[in-house]
Amino acid sequence: MALLKRLVEHDRPALSFTLDGQPASGLLGDTLLTAVLTASEHLRGSDFSAEP
């Protein structure tokens, strides 16, 4: 399940891409950051380490 939820604008065409070897999708007109954040399950592995 995605970490961030899209609240509005569900009516734009979807675009598929690969994120870390896994299929993902965003909406036409999304920035790359928006597409990645709405497709990702987490932002970092741990809140207590410096690792991404």
C-alpha positions as CSV (number, residue, x, y, z in Angstrom):
1,M,0.0,0.0,0.0
2,A,1.3,3.5,-0.9
3,L,2.5,5.7,1.9
4,L,0.9,8.8,0.5
5,K,-2.7,9.0,-0.8
6,R,-3.9,11.0,-3.7
7,L,-7.0,13.1,-2.6
8,V,-8.0,14.7,-5.8
9,E,-7.5,14.5,-9.6
10,H,-8.1,10.8,-10.2
11,D,-9.3,11.4,-13.7
12,R,-6.0,11.9,-15.5
13,P,-4.5,9.1,-17.6
14,A,-2.1,6.7,-15.7
15,L,1.5,6.3,-16.8
16,S,3.4,3.1,-15.9
17,F,7.1,3.1,-14.8
18,T,9.5,0.9,-12.9
19,L,10.6,1.9,-9.4
20,D,13.5,-0.1,-7.9
21,G,12.7,-3.0,-10.2
22,Q,9.0,-3.0,-9.4
23,P,6.1,-1.8,-11.6
24,A,4.5,1.4,-10.4
25,S,2.3,4.1,-11.9
26,G,1.6,7.8,-11.7
27,L,-0.7,10.2,-13.4
28,L,-0.1,12.2,-16.5
29,G,1.2,15.6,-15.4
30,D,2.6,14.4,-12.0
31,T,6.1,15.5,-11.1
32,L,8.6,12.6,-10.8
33,L,8.6,13.2,-7.0
34,T,4.8,12.9,-6.8
35,A,4.8,9.7,-8.8
36,V,7.5,8.1,-6.7
37,L,5.9,9.2,-3.3
38,T,2.5,7.9,-4.2
39,A,3.9,4.6,-5.5
40,S,6.3,4.0,-2.5
41,E,5.5,2.1,0.7
42,H,8.0,4.0,2.8
43,L,10.4,7.0,2.6
44,R,13.3,5.5,4.5
45,G,14.2,2.1,6.0
46,S,14.6,3.4,9.6
47,D,13.9,6.7,11.4
48,F,17.0,6.1,13.5
49,S,19.8,5.5,11.0
50,A,21.4,7.7,8.3
51,E,20.7,5.0,5.7
52,P,18.2,5.8,2.9
